[in-house]
């Protein structure tokens, strides 16, 4: 994901996930709501924030 995509996901998609999320697997879908969806959103936020920090560090190292 690009930095712009990560920023969009963190500002729009992840907050929306806290209301409910559908995880699609090869074996079917899992629908999570309530506290479970909030926990998934919190985890995804942490993962994407780490990716964004890494992308920003890499851009600084690349001179950009």
C-alpha positions in Angstrom: 0.0 0.0 0.0 1.1 3.5 -0.7 1.3 6.2 2.0 -1.8 7.8 0.6 -3.6 4.4 0.7 -2.5 3.8 4.2 -3.6 7.3 5.2 -7.0 6.8 3.7 -7.4 3.4 5.3 -6.5 4.8 8.7 -8.8 7.8 8.4 -11.9 6.2 6.7 -11.8 2.4 6.5 -10.5 1.5 10.0 -12.9 3.7 11.9 -15.8 2.2 9.9 -14.5 -1.3 10.7 -15.3 -0.7 14.4 -19.0 -0.8 13.5 -18.7 -4.2 11.8 -16.4 -6.2 9.6 -16.7 -9.1 7.3 -13.6 -11.3 6.9 -13.6 -13.4 3.8 -11.7 -16.6 3.7 -11.5 -19.5 1.3 -13.9 -21.3 3.6 -16.5 -18.6 3.8 -17.2 -15.3 5.6 -16.9 -14.3 9.2 -19.1 -11.4 10.3 -17.9 -9.6 13.4 -19.8 -6.8 15.2 -19.7 -5.1 18.5 -16.7 -5.5 20.7 -15.2 -8.1 18.3 -15.3 -5.6 15.4 -13.8 -2.9 17.7 -10.9 -5.2 18.6 -10.2 -6.1 14.9 -10.3 -2.4 14.0 -7.8 -1.6 16.8 -5.4 -4.4 15.6 -5.7 -3.2 12.0 -5.0 0.4 13.1 -1.8 -0.7 14.9 -0.7 -2.8 11.9 -1.3 0.0 9.4 0.3 2.7 11.6 3.4 0.6 11.7 3.4 0.2 7.9 2.9 3.9 7.5 5.8 4.7 9.9 8.0 2.3 7.9 6.9 3.8 4.6 7.7 7.3 5.9 11.1 6.2 7.2 11.9 4.6 3.8 10.8 7.8 2.0 13.1 9.9 4.2 16.0 7.5 3.5 15.3 7.7 -0.3 15.4 11.4 -0.2 11.7 11.8 -0.7 
